[in-house]
Amino acid sequence: MKRHLFLIALVLFATSLQVAESQERKRTPALREQVYSQLARAQELADAGDVPAGIAALQNVETKISSMNSYERAMLWNFYGYMYYGQDNIERAIHYFSKVVDEDPIPESLQQNTLFSLAQLALGEGRYNDTLAFLDRWQALVGDAEQTKALVLKAQALYQQESYAEALAPITAAIEKVEAEGSYGDENWYVLQRAIHFELGNTEAVADVLATMVKAFNKPEYWIQLAGVYGQLGQESKQLALLEAAYQQGFLTKGSDLMNLAQSYFFSDVPYKAGKVLERGLEEGKIERNLRNLKMLAQSWVAARETDKAVAALEAAAELSEDGELDAQRAQVLINAERNQEAIRAARRALEKGGLEQPGNMHLVIGMAELNLENFNEALQAFAQAKKFDDVRRTANQWERYTSSEKEQRDRLTELRKSSS
């Protein structure tokens, strides 16, 4: 069998016998050797793999129940319970363990241990009212030093019943008790407390619990979850600090988490760091090389005034786009960097792909680039095209006049040189 039930039963028997001998005030009757040997024989059969034979042996003992005392009956039910528990027949196990605690008198340790086990088994079976009832009986028997684990179990049962407000008090009491002693509670206690606060809509309290979990357990998911909660609370500086610290510790391994960090950098006016996070994530394959992410990379490099990187990112993103908008953005970056020939090619590519919100701007870019190259006729042709679009007509007219003036001045200088020669 997958559980060493015979050993468990022996240990429990020995413990219970010691308590029975030491607590005379309970007047617990003795467990006679002839009864115990029959119970032990049944357990040996079950542990050897013949569970039906083990149960049959217990049933044979049960035929003599009228001659058994309360302690012997309790141990009979106890062996039944462990045997069914070993078969994962939890309902039958609960049935027999319940019979154990109904016997009186029995050793207090047997009663306490069985009641707490019953509470745990009932919780696992979704019998939350039974869980709470077993816990109440258990708490009536134990001292204050043993109450903490009952508080946790009670909170779990109330949480499963969706009695969130009622569940908060016992789990908080359990945590405060151990923290007052200078230590932390079990990790799952804080997980439960966080879940309860979440269900109650106590977002700030969720953040407080997660802050404790970060300190106590230092797991990547808690850093990331706390950063997310700070974002919900509008505490962007704390969100960025948490994400940055998590990144430095190597905790951010998912593309979505890296994107969150990059966006936090970007919207906190630290675009260069945003670009570096995205660049590394893309190189390592942690961030998907899709249109959305490449656009974010390009925006970061543009804002950081990293022209070469911005142009490369925009070109890569444009390859995945069906319209010419990203080529148009690339053309703007290039003209601002006075990379005129490249700007012309990017603008023409944008017009070829189409789907532009402001196609007239591309004719302006071409015109300005040609003007910078002193190709006045080509510039004038581009501005003439730009004038066809209402949103840039005024600007195109201004550039056209300026270009004509520059062309006339150059033509005059050319004539002067010819006449002087």
N, C-alpha and C positions, 0 to 999 in steps of 0.2 A: 504493500500500500504506500501511497505517496507521503503519508504522515506517519511518524513513529508513534502510533497511538498507545501501544502497550507501555512504552517508556513514559509517555505523558501521564497515563493513568497511574502508574507506579509512583511517580513523583508526587502527583496530587494526593494519592493515598497516604504516602509517608508524611507529607506536610499536614494533611488533615488529622492524622493520627497523633502527631506531635501536639497540635493545637488542642485536640480533644483531651490529651493527658494533662496539658498545662492549664486548662481553663475549667477547673472543676465546677465553678459556679454555673456553667451551662448544663452540667450533668449529662453530657453527651454519652450515649451508650457505646460500648466497645464494638469494633468490627471483628467478628470472630474469624479465625484463620481458615476454618473449613468453608466459610462463605467466600472469603477473599480468594482462596485457591481456585474455586469454581469460576469466579469472575475472571481471574487471571488466565485460566485455561481457555475461556471463550475469546479473550483478547488475543491469545497466542494463535488460535485458529484463524482469526481474521487477519492478523499480521502476516500469516503464512500464505495468504491469498484466498482462503476459503471463508469469505464473509458470511455466506448462508449458514455454514457450520457454526461460526462464531455466534451469530444471532440465535440459532437453534439452542446453543449452549446457554445463552442468557435466558431464553424462554424456559428452559428446564429449571434454571434457578428461580425464575419468577413463579413457578408452580408451588414453591415453598414459601411464598411471600408472607403467609399468615404467621409464620414462625420467625420472621425477620424483624429486627428493630429498625428504628427510624434511620440510623446511620447506615445500616446495611442496605435498606431500600434505596436510600439516596445514592449509594455507590453503584447499585444495580442500574438505576436510571442514568447515572453518570457514564457508565460503560456503554450503555445503549447510545447515549448522545454522541460520544466520541466515535463510536463505530459508524453511525449514520453520517456524522460530520466527515469522516474519512471517505465516505462514498459521495460526498458533495450533495447529500440529501439534507439540505439545511432546514427545511421545514420539519422533518422528523427529528433532527438534532435539537431544534428549538423546543419541540414538544417534550422531549425527554429531559433536557436540561431544566425546563420549567418545573417538571415533576421533582427534580432534585431540590430546588429551593422551596418547594411546598412541603417538604418533609421537616419535621420539627420534633426534637432538637437535632441539629447537625453542627459540626465544627464551624465556627464563624468564618474561618478562612475559606472553607469550601463554599459557604453561602455567598461571601463577597466575590470570590473569583468567578463563580458561576453566574451571578447576577450581572457582572460587568461583561462577561463573555456573551450573555444573552442580549445585552444592549447592543453590542457590536454586531452580532449576527442579525438581529432584528433590523438594524440600520441598513445592513447590506441587502436585506430582502425588501426594503422599502416599507417596513412596518414601523413608521415613525412614532405613532402613539405608543406602541409597545416599547420602543426604545426609551422614550421618556419615562414610561412607567417603571421599567427595570432600573433606570438610573435613579429615580426617586427612592426606590427601595435600597439601592446600593449606597446612596449618599446618607441614608439614615443609619447605616452601619459603620461607615468609615469616619476617621477623623479629618480635621481640616487639611492636614498635609496631603491627603489623597484626593482632594476635591478637584484639582486642576484638570485631570484627564476626563473627569465627568463633565466639567464645564464645556470642554471641547466637543465631546460626543453629543451633548445636549444641543450645542450650537449647530452641529452638522445635521441633526434630526430636524431642528426648527427651520434651517435653511432649505432642506429638501421639501418641507411642507410649505415653502414660500412665505414663512412667517419671519420675514427679514428683520423687522424692527425688534422682535423678541429674540432673534438669534444673535443680534449684535452684543447684547449685554454679557452673556456668558463667555463668548470668545474674547471679548475685550478684557473681561475680568481675569481670564486665564493668562493672557499675554502680559497684563500689567503685573500680575503676581510674580512671574518669572523675571520680568525686566526689573522689578524692584529689588530682586536679589542679585542684580548685576549681570544677567545673562539674557540670551534670546530664547524665545520659545521655538518649537518645531516649525520648520518651514511651512508645512501645510496649514498651520494655524493662521499665519499671515495671508496665505492664499485664500483661506476661507474669509478672513476679515475683509480683505480687499474685495472679494466677490460680493459680500453683503453690502458694503458701502456703495459698490457699483449699482446694485439692484435698487438701493435707496436713493440713488442720484446724488450721493455725497462726493462730488468730483474732487474737492479739495482734500477730503479725508482719504480718498483713493491715492492721491499723490503722497500724502503723509505716510501711508502704509508702505507704498512702493519705495519711498525714500529709506525707510527702515530696512526693507528687503535688500536694497542695493548695498547698504552698509553691512548687513548681517551675512548675506549669501553671495553677493557680487557675481550674479549670473547675468549673461548678456541680455536675456529677455526682459529682465527687470529694469535695466538701464534704458532699453528701447521703449518699454511700456511707460516708464516715468516721463521720458521725453515727450511721448505722445500725449500724455495727460496734461503736461505743462502747455503743450500746443493748444489743447482744448480750452485751457484756462486763460489763454491769451498771454501767457508768460513766455514770450518768444526767446528772451535772452537766456532763461533757464533751460528752455528746450534745446537751444543751440549748444549751451555749455555741456549738457548731458550727452547729446549726440557726438560732440567733438571728443569728449573724454572716452566715450564708448569706442569711437573710431580709432583713437590712439592706442586703445587696449586690444584692438583687433576683434572687437565684438560685432562690428557691422559687416556681415558677410552676405546678406541678401540684397539684391538689386533695389528693392523697395526701400530698405533702410538707408542705403547709400544715396538714393534719390532724395529722401527726406532731408538728409544732411546737406546735400548740395542745394536744395531749395531754401533751407534755413540760412545757409551762407549767403545765397543770392539775395534773399529778401532782407537780410541784415546788412546789406551793402558791403559784402565781402565776396565779390564775384570771382576774384582770382582763385580763392580757395575752393569755391564751387566748381570752377573749371578743372582744378587739379583732382578733386574727388571724382568727378565724372570721367575725366580722361583715364585715370587709373582703373576705375571700375569697368570701363569699356575695354581697356587693354587686357584686363584679367578675365574678361568674360562674365563678370558678376552683374554687370548692367547690360541689358539687351541693346543691341545696336539697331534700334528702330528710329523712325522719324521723330517721334516725340522726344526721345532722349538726346538725339543729335541736335535737335533744335534748342534744347535746354543748354547743351554744351556750347553751341554757337552764341546764344544770348549771353552766357557767362563770359566768354572770351571777348565779345563785343563790349560789354560793360567794363571789362577789365582793360580795355584798350590793347589787347593782344591781337594785333591785326593778322599776322600770319596764321595764328591758331584759329581765329574767327573765320577767316576765309576758307581754310581747310575744312572746318566743321560745317560751314554753310554749303560748301560744294558737296560734301558727303551726304548731308541731309537732302540737298536738292535732287540727288540721284534717286532718292526714295519718294520724291514728291511728284504728283501729277501736274501741278501748276508751276508757274514761274516765280512765285512769291519769294522763295528762298534765293533764287538767282538774283532777284531784284535787290534783296537785302545785301547780297554779296557785292553787287555793283555799287551800292551806296557806300559800303565800307571801303571799297577800292578807290572810289573817287575821292573820298575824304583823306585817304592815304596818298593821294596823287599818283596812284598806279593806273595811269590813264588807259593804256592799251588793254590791260586786264579788265578795267571797268567797262570799256566798250564791249568787249566780248561777253561779259556777264550780262550786261543790259540787253544785248541782242538775243542772248540765250533766253532771258526772261520773256522777251516779247515773242519769241518763237514758241515757247511752251504755252504762253497765254494764261488766262484765268487770273489776271492781275486786277487788283482793286483800283490802282492808279497807274495805268499804263503810260500816261503822259509823263510821269516822273522819269521813266526810262529814256524817253526821248530827250529829256533835259540832261540826264547823266551823259548820254552820248554826246550831246551838244557841248557840255562843259568840258568833257575829256578831249574832244576834238579841238576846242578852243585852247586848252592848255597846251596842246601839241602844235598850236598855230595853224591848224587845218581849218581856216576860216570858212571856206565854202561848205565843207562837210558839216561844220558846226551850224551854219545858217540853215542848212537843209534839215538838220535834226530839230532845231528850234521851230522851224516852220511846221514840222510834224507835231511838235508839242502843243502848238497853238490850236490844234484841232480839239483839244480837251479842255473843257471849261475850268476844271480845278487848277490847272497850271497855266492857263492862257496869259494871265497878267505877268507871271514870272517869265514865261517864254518870250514875251514882248520885250521885257527889260533886258534879258540876255541877248536877244536879237539885236537891239539897238546898240548894246555895248560891243557886240561882236562886229557889227557893221562899222562902228567907230574905229575899232582896233584894226580892222581890215583896211579901212581908208588910210589910217595913219601909216600902216606898213606899206601900202601901195605908193603913198607920197614919198616915203623914204627910199623906196626902190627907184622911183623916178628921179629923185635927187641924185642918187648914186650914179644912175645912168648918165644924167646930164653933166655931172661933174667929171665923169671919166671921158 
